[in-house]
Amino acid sequence: MDDEAPKDHGGSVRPHDHGGDVPPVSPGRSTRNRPTDDELLDAACEVIAEVGAERATMTAIAERGGTTRVTLYAHFGSRDALVSRVITRELETFTSFMFRIYDESEDMPYGARARHAVQGLFDYARRHPAGLRVLMGHTQGGDSNRRLYAALEPRIAARLRANYAEQGAHIGAGADTLASLLLGMSLDVAHRALIVDGAGIDEACDIAITATLAVLRDVRVEQLRALDASLDQR
């Protein structure tokens, strides 16, 4: 088994860390050379990226971080709290990076902005694969994946509305739908490259850019207005 359940002083077996998540009993130990929270989060991020949040155990994380389960519990309280800290940290890091990418491209032509945004996402995947694996998850549709969409979609939709407004078209919820489609395409391609089949990042990025530009070219204002009108009738 992955974790041998620690015993209490009465000899009874405590639950495993991925079940009851009860901190193990340990004698006192020196605090010298203990890893920092960031170092422990780095170790947890690597393990979660490899096996998924559901299968990441405190034992595996402790071994990766060169520490003990006792130290992990002392720093984070529980396995679920540690996983949550990792996801929150990686989400903040990724969204901050993407917002900088969006800001850099504000004065670019429309197509160049879209290309720059997609290239930025895949550049992040190239430099921080573990963090993006954590956010996308080994099974799509998880909580971290939803949080990723919730963080980026509004910014993308706002950029789309501004672009259509420059063309004299007012678009409402249709921009949200289009933003979801565009973001989803890039994330799905990145998911396959990083998690499913290990495709090259450069090649995956090229496909995502082509698909993004094709959608932006072929989706018509009339279609977005029709979508808005259908929502107004509900």
MODELLER restraints for C-alpha pairs under 7 A, 6 or more apart:
rsr = mdl.restraints
at = mdl.atoms
rsr.add(forms.Gaussian(group=physical.xy_distance, feature=features.Distance(at['CA:3:A'], at['CA:16:A']), mean=6.62, stdev=0.5))
rsr.add(forms.Gaussian(group=physical.xy_distance, feature=features.Distance(at['CA:3:A'], at['CA:59:A']), mean=6.21, stdev=0.5))
rsr.add(forms.Gaussian(group=physical.xy_distance, feature=features.Distance(at['CA:5:A'], at['CA:13:A']), mean=6.32, stdev=0.5))
rsr.add(forms.Gaussian(group=physical.xy_distance, feature=features.Distance(at['CA:5:A'], at['CA:14:A']), mean=5.72, stdev=0.5))
rsr.add(forms.Gaussian(group=physical.xy_distance, feature=features.Distance(at['CA:5:A'], at['CA:15:A']), mean=6.12, stdev=0.5))
rsr.add(forms.Gaussian(group=physical.xy_distance, feature=features.Distance(at['CA:5:A'], at['CA:16:A']), mean=5.15, stdev=0.5))
rsr.add(forms.Gaussian(group=physical.xy_distance, feature=features.Distance(at['CA:6:A'], at['CA:13:A']), mean=6.36, stdev=0.5))
rsr.add(forms.Gaussian(group=physical.xy_distance, feature=features.Distance(at['CA:6:A'], at['CA:14:A']), mean=5.73, stdev=0.5))
rsr.add(forms.Gaussian(group=physical.xy_distance, feature=features.Distance(at['CA:6:A'], at['CA:24:A']), mean=5.80, stdev=0.5))
rsr.add(forms.Gaussian(group=physical.xy_distance, feature=features.Distance(at['CA:7:A'], at['CA:13:A']), mean=4.70, stdev=0.5))
rsr.add(forms.Gaussian(group=physical.xy_distance, feature=features.Distance(at['CA:7:A'], at['CA:14:A']), mean=5.59, stdev=0.5))
rsr.add(forms.Gaussian(group=physical.xy_distance, feature=features.Distance(at['CA:8:A'], at['CA:14:A']), mean=6.87, stdev=0.5))
rsr.add(forms.Gaussian(group=physical.xy_distance, feature=features.Distance(at['CA:8:A'], at['CA:25:A']), mean=6.88, stdev=0.5))
rsr.add(forms.Gaussian(group=physical.xy_distance, feature=features.Distance(at['CA:14:A'], at['CA:22:A']), mean=6.95, stdev=0.5))
rsr.add(forms.Gaussian(group=physical.xy_distance, feature=features.Distance(at['CA:15:A'], at['CA:21:A']), mean=6.53, stdev=0.5))
rsr.add(forms.Gaussian(group=physical.xy_distance, feature=features.Distance(at['CA:15:A'], at['CA:22:A']), mean=6.41, stdev=0.5))
rsr.add(forms.Gaussian(group=physical.xy_distance, feature=features.Distance(at['CA:17:A'], at['CA:57:A']), mean=6.79, stdev=0.5))
rsr.add(forms.Gaussian(group=physical.xy_distance, feature=features.Distance(at['CA:17:A'], at['CA:58:A']), mean=6.47, stdev=0.5))
rsr.add(forms.Gaussian(group=physical.xy_distance, feature=features.Distance(at['CA:17:A'], at['CA:79:A']), mean=6.99, stdev=0.5))
rsr.add(forms.Gaussian(group=physical.xy_distance, feature=features.Distance(at['CA:18:A'], at['CA:57:A']), mean=6.23, stdev=0.5))
rsr.add(forms.Gaussian(group=physical.xy_distance, feature=features.Distance(at['CA:21:A'], at['CA:78:A']), mean=6.26, stdev=0.5))
rsr.add(forms.Gaussian(group=physical.xy_distance, feature=features.Distance(at['CA:21:A'], at['CA:79:A']), mean=6.65, stdev=0.5))
rsr.add(forms.Gaussian(group=physical.xy_distance, feature=features.Distance(at['CA:23:A'], at['CA:70:A']), mean=6.78, stdev=0.5))
rsr.add(forms.Gaussian(group=physical.xy_distance, feature=features.Distance(at['CA:23:A'], at['CA:73:A']), mean=5.93, stdev=0.5))
rsr.add(forms.Gaussian(group=physical.xy_distance, feature=features.Distance(at['CA:24:A'], at['CA:70:A']), mean=6.10, stdev=0.5))
rsr.add(forms.Gaussian(group=physical.xy_distance, feature=features.Distance(at['CA:26:A'], at['CA:70:A']), mean=6.71, stdev=0.5))
rsr.add(forms.Gaussian(group=physical.xy_distance, feature=features.Distance(at['CA:40:A'], at['CA:65:A']), mean=5.89, stdev=0.5))
rsr.add(forms.Gaussian(group=physical.xy_distance, feature=features.Distance(at['CA:41:A'], at['CA:86:A']), mean=5.90, stdev=0.5))
rsr.add(forms.Gaussian(group=physical.xy_distance, feature=features.Distance(at['CA:43:A'], at['CA:61:A']), mean=5.97, stdev=0.5))
rsr.add(forms.Gaussian(group=physical.xy_distance, feature=features.Distance(at['CA:43:A'], at['CA:64:A']), mean=5.58, stdev=0.5))
rsr.add(forms.Gaussian(group=physical.xy_distance, feature=features.Distance(at['CA:43:A'], at['CA:65:A']), mean=5.00, stdev=0.5))
rsr.add(forms.Gaussian(group=physical.xy_distance, feature=features.Distance(at['CA:44:A'], at['CA:61:A']), mean=5.22, stdev=0.5))
rsr.add(forms.Gaussian(group=physical.xy_distance, feature=features.Distance(at['CA:45:A'], at['CA:86:A']), mean=6.15, stdev=0.5))
rsr.add(forms.Gaussian(group=physical.xy_distance, feature=features.Distance(at['CA:45:A'], at['CA:130:A']), mean=6.61, stdev=0.5))
rsr.add(forms.Gaussian(group=physical.xy_distance, feature=features.Distance(at['CA:45:A'], at['CA:131:A']), mean=6.61, stdev=0.5))
rsr.add(forms.Gaussian(group=physical.xy_distance, feature=features.Distance(at['CA:45:A'], at['CA:134:A']), mean=6.88, stdev=0.5))
rsr.add(forms.Gaussian(group=physical.xy_distance, feature=features.Distance(at['CA:46:A'], at['CA:130:A']), mean=5.93, stdev=0.5))
rsr.add(forms.Gaussian(group=physical.xy_distance, feature=features.Distance(at['CA:47:A'], at['CA:56:A']), mean=6.25, stdev=0.5))
rsr.add(forms.Gaussian(group=physical.xy_distance, feature=features.Distance(at['CA:47:A'], at['CA:61:A']), mean=6.22, stdev=0.5))
rsr.add(forms.Gaussian(group=physical.xy_distance, feature=features.Distance(at['CA:48:A'], at['CA:56:A']), mean=5.58, stdev=0.5))
rsr.add(forms.Gaussian(group=physical.xy_distance, feature=features.Distance(at['CA:48:A'], at['CA:134:A']), mean=6.18, stdev=0.5))
rsr.add(forms.Gaussian(group=physical.xy_distance, feature=features.Distance(at['CA:49:A'], at['CA:130:A']), mean=5.16, stdev=0.5))
rsr.add(forms.Gaussian(group=physical.xy_distance, feature=features.Distance(at['CA:49:A'], at['CA:133:A']), mean=5.17, stdev=0.5))
rsr.add(forms.Gaussian(group=physical.xy_distance, feature=features.Distance(at['CA:49:A'], at['CA:134:A']), mean=5.02, stdev=0.5))
rsr.add(forms.Gaussian(group=physical.xy_distance, feature=features.Distance(at['CA:52:A'], at['CA:137:A']), mean=6.33, stdev=0.5))
rsr.add(forms.Gaussian(group=physical.xy_distance, feature=features.Distance(at['CA:52:A'], at['CA:138:A']), mean=5.54, stdev=0.5))
rsr.add(forms.Gaussian(group=physical.xy_distance, feature=features.Distance(at['CA:53:A'], at['CA:83:A']), mean=6.79, stdev=0.5))
rsr.add(forms.Gaussian(group=physical.xy_distance, feature=features.Distance(at['CA:58:A'], at['CA:69:A']), mean=5.90, stdev=0.5))
rsr.add(forms.Gaussian(group=physical.xy_distance, feature=features.Distance(at['CA:58:A'], at['CA:79:A']), mean=6.37, stdev=0.5))
rsr.add(forms.Gaussian(group=physical.xy_distance, feature=features.Distance(at['CA:59:A'], at['CA:69:A']), mean=6.12, stdev=0.5))
rsr.add(forms.Gaussian(group=physical.xy_distance, feature=features.Distance(at['CA:62:A'], at['CA:68:A']), mean=5.01, stdev=0.5))
rsr.add(forms.Gaussian(group=physical.xy_distance, feature=features.Distance(at['CA:62:A'], at['CA:69:A']), mean=5.64, stdev=0.5))
rsr.add(forms.Gaussian(group=physical.xy_distance, feature=features.Distance(at['CA:76:A'], at['CA:82:A']), mean=5.55, stdev=0.5))
rsr.add(forms.Gaussian(group=physical.xy_distance, feature=features.Distance(at['CA:87:A'], at['CA:134:A']), mean=6.72, stdev=0.5))
rsr.add(forms.Gaussian(group=physical.xy_distance, feature=features.Distance(at['CA:87:A'], at['CA:135:A']), mean=6.52, stdev=0.5))
rsr.add(forms.Gaussian(group=physical.xy_distance, feature=features.Distance(at['CA:87:A'], at['CA:144:A']), mean=6.69, stdev=0.5))
rsr.add(forms.Gaussian(group=physical.xy_distance, feature=features.Distance(at['CA:90:A'], at['CA:131:A']), mean=5.60, stdev=0.5))
rsr.add(forms.Gaussian(group=physical.xy_distance, feature=features.Distance(at['CA:91:A'], at['CA:135:A']), mean=6.78, stdev=0.5))
rsr.add(forms.Gaussian(group=physical.xy_distance, feature=features.Distance(at['CA:91:A'], at['CA:148:A']), mean=6.82, stdev=0.5))
rsr.add(forms.Gaussian(group=physical.xy_distance, feature=features.Distance(at['CA:95:A'], at['CA:151:A']), mean=6.94, stdev=0.5))
rsr.add(forms.Gaussian(group=physical.xy_distance, feature=features.Distance(at['CA:95:A'], at['CA:152:A']), mean=6.98, stdev=0.5))
rsr.add(forms.Gaussian(group=physical.xy_distance, feature=features.Distance(at['CA:98:A'], at['CA:120:A']), mean=6.95, stdev=0.5))
rsr.add(forms.Gaussian(group=physical.xy_distance, feature=features.Distance(at['CA:98:A'], at['CA:121:A']), mean=6.96, stdev=0.5))
rsr.add(forms.Gaussian(group=physical.xy_distance, feature=features.Distance(at['CA:101:A'], at['CA:117:A']), mean=6.23, stdev=0.5))
rsr.add(forms.Gaussian(group=physical.xy_distance, feature=features.Distance(at['CA:101:A'], at['CA:120:A']), mean=6.34, stdev=0.5))
rsr.add(forms.Gaussian(group=physical.xy_distance, feature=features.Distance(at['CA:102:A'], at['CA:117:A']), mean=6.38, stdev=0.5))
rsr.add(forms.Gaussian(group=physical.xy_distance, feature=features.Distance(at['CA:105:A'], at['CA:113:A']), mean=5.30, stdev=0.5))
rsr.add(forms.Gaussian(group=physical.xy_distance, feature=features.Distance(at['CA:105:A'], at['CA:116:A']), mean=6.90, stdev=0.5))
rsr.add(forms.Gaussian(group=physical.xy_distance, feature=features.Distance(at['CA:111:A'], at['CA:213:A']), mean=6.82, stdev=0.5))
rsr.add(forms.Gaussian(group=physical.xy_distance, feature=features.Distance(at['CA:115:A'], at['CA:209:A']), mean=5.93, stdev=0.5))
rsr.add(forms.Gaussian(group=physical.xy_distance, feature=features.Distance(at['CA:118:A'], at['CA:186:A']), mean=6.91, stdev=0.5))
rsr.add(forms.Gaussian(group=physical.xy_distance, feature=features.Distance(at['CA:118:A'], at['CA:209:A']), mean=6.21, stdev=0.5))
rsr.add(forms.Gaussian(group=physical.xy_distance, feature=features.Distance(at['CA:119:A'], at['CA:205:A']), mean=6.54, stdev=0.5))
rsr.add(forms.Gaussian(group=physical.xy_distance, feature=features.Distance(at['CA:122:A'], at['CA:201:A']), mean=6.66, stdev=0.5))
rsr.add(forms.Gaussian(group=physical.xy_distance, feature=features.Distance(at['CA:122:A'], at['CA:205:A']), mean=5.99, stdev=0.5))
rsr.add(forms.Gaussian(group=physical.xy_distance, feature=features.Distance(at['CA:125:A'], at['CA:132:A']), mean=6.23, stdev=0.5))
rsr.add(forms.Gaussian(group=physical.xy_distance, feature=features.Distance(at['CA:126:A'], at['CA:201:A']), mean=6.55, stdev=0.5))
rsr.add(forms.Gaussian(group=physical.xy_distance, feature=features.Distance(at['CA:129:A'], at['CA:194:A']), mean=6.98, stdev=0.5))
rsr.add(forms.Gaussian(group=physical.xy_distance, feature=features.Distance(at['CA:133:A'], at['CA:194:A']), mean=6.79, stdev=0.5))
rsr.add(forms.Gaussian(group=physical.xy_distance, feature=features.Distance(at['CA:133:A'], at['CA:195:A']), mean=6.96, stdev=0.5))
rsr.add(forms.Gaussian(group=physical.xy_distance, feature=features.Distance(at['CA:135:A'], at['CA:144:A']), mean=5.27, stdev=0.5))
rsr.add(forms.Gaussian(group=physical.xy_distance, feature=features.Distance(at['CA:135:A'], at['CA:145:A']), mean=5.76, stdev=0.5))
rsr.add(forms.Gaussian(group=physical.xy_distance, feature=features.Distance(at['CA:135:A'], at['CA:148:A']), mean=6.93, stdev=0.5))
rsr.add(forms.Gaussian(group=physical.xy_distance, feature=features.Distance(at['CA:136:A'], at['CA:144:A']), mean=6.74, stdev=0.5))
rsr.add(forms.Gaussian(group=physical.xy_distance, feature=features.Distance(at['CA:136:A'], at['CA:145:A']), mean=5.13, stdev=0.5))
rsr.add(forms.Gaussian(group=physical.xy_distance, feature=features.Distance(at['CA:136:A'], at['CA:191:A']), mean=6.68, stdev=0.5))
rsr.add(forms.Gaussian(group=physical.xy_distance, feature=features.Distance(at['CA:137:A'], at['CA:145:A']), mean=6.82, stdev=0.5))
rsr.add(forms.Gaussian(group=physical.xy_distance, feature=features.Distance(at['CA:138:A'], at['CA:195:A']), mean=6.81, stdev=0.5))
rsr.add(forms.Gaussian(group=physical.xy_distance, feature=features.Distance(at['CA:153:A'], at['CA:179:A']), mean=5.77, stdev=0.5))
rsr.add(forms.Gaussian(group=physical.xy_distance, feature=features.Distance(at['CA:153:A'], at['CA:180:A']), mean=6.13, stdev=0.5))
rsr.add(forms.Gaussian(group=physical.xy_distance, feature=features.Distance(at['CA:156:A'], at['CA:179:A']), mean=5.59, stdev=0.5))
rsr.add(forms.Gaussian(group=physical.xy_distance, feature=features.Distance(at['CA:157:A'], at['CA:175:A']), mean=5.11, stdev=0.5))
rsr.add(forms.Gaussian(group=physical.xy_distance, feature=features.Distance(at['CA:157:A'], at['CA:176:A']), mean=5.16, stdev=0.5))
rsr.add(forms.Gaussian(group=physical.xy_distance, feature=features.Distance(at['CA:157:A'], at['CA:179:A']), mean=5.14, stdev=0.5))
rsr.add(forms.Gaussian(group=physical.xy_distance, feature=features.Distance(at['CA:160:A'], at['CA:175:A']), mean=6.09, stdev=0.5))
rsr.add(forms.Gaussian(group=physical.xy_distance, feature=features.Distance(at['CA:161:A'], at['CA:171:A']), mean=5.95, stdev=0.5))
rsr.add(forms.Gaussian(group=physical.xy_distance, feature=features.Distance(at['CA:161:A'], at['CA:175:A']), mean=6.16, stdev=0.5))
rsr.add(forms.Gaussian(group=physical.xy_distance, feature=features.Distance(at['CA:164:A'], at['CA:170:A']), mean=6.62, stdev=0.5))
rsr.add(forms.Gaussian(group=physical.xy_distance, feature=features.Distance(at['CA:164:A'], at['CA:171:A']), mean=6.99, stdev=0.5))
rsr.add(forms.Gaussian(group=physical.xy_distance, feature=features.Distance(at['CA:171:A'], at['CA:224:A']), mean=6.77, stdev=0.5))
rsr.add(forms.Gaussian(group=physical.xy_distance, feature=features.Distance(at['CA:171:A'], at['CA:225:A']), mean=6.41, stdev=0.5))
rsr.add(forms.Gaussian(group=physical.xy_distance, feature=features.Distance(at['CA:172:A'], at['CA:228:A']), mean=6.17, stdev=0.5))
rsr.add(forms.Gaussian(group=physical.xy_distance, feature=features.Distance(at['CA:173:A'], at['CA:228:A']), mean=5.80, stdev=0.5))
rsr.add(forms.Gaussian(group=physical.xy_distance, feature=features.Distance(at['CA:174:A'], at['CA:224:A']), mean=4.85, stdev=0.5))
rsr.add(forms.Gaussian(group=physical.xy_distance, feature=features.Distance(at['CA:174:A'], at['CA:225:A']), mean=6.91, stdev=0.5))
rsr.add(forms.Gaussian(group=physical.xy_distance, feature=features.Distance(at['CA:174:A'], at['CA:227:A']), mean=5.84, stdev=0.5))
rsr.add(forms.Gaussian(group=physical.xy_distance, feature=features.Distance(at['CA:174:A'], at['CA:228:A']), mean=5.71, stdev=0.5))
rsr.add(forms.Gaussian(group=physical.xy_distance, feature=features.Distance(at['CA:182:A'], at['CA:212:A']), mean=6.11, stdev=0.5))
rsr.add(forms.Gaussian(group=physical.xy_distance, feature=features.Distance(at['CA:185:A'], at['CA:208:A']), mean=6.74, stdev=0.5))
rsr.add(forms.Gaussian(group=physical.xy_distance, feature=features.Distance(at['CA:186:A'], at['CA:208:A']), mean=5.41, stdev=0.5))
rsr.add(forms.Gaussian(group=physical.xy_distance, feature=features.Distance(at['CA:189:A'], at['CA:204:A']), mean=6.26, stdev=0.5))
rsr.add(forms.Gaussian(group=physical.xy_distance, feature=features.Distance(at['CA:189:A'], at['CA:208:A']), mean=6.62, stdev=0.5))
rsr.add(forms.Gaussian(group=physical.xy_distance, feature=features.Distance(at['CA:190:A'], at['CA:204:A']), mean=6.81, stdev=0.5))
rsr.add(forms.Gaussian(group=physical.xy_distance, feature=features.Distance(at['CA:192:A'], at['CA:198:A']), mean=6.86, stdev=0.5))
rsr.add(forms.Gaussian(group=physical.xy_distance, feature=features.Distance(at['CA:193:A'], at['CA:199:A']), mean=4.40, stdev=0.5))
rsr.add(forms.Gaussian(group=physical.xy_distance, feature=features.Distance(at['CA:193:A'], at['CA:200:A']), mean=6.44, stdev=0.5))
rsr.add(forms.Gaussian(group=physical.xy_distance, feature=features.Distance(at['CA:193:A'], at['CA:201:A']), mean=6.47, stdev=0.5))
rsr.add(forms.Gaussian(group=physical.xy_distance, feature=features.Distance(at['CA:193:A'], at['CA:204:A']), mean=6.66, stdev=0.5))
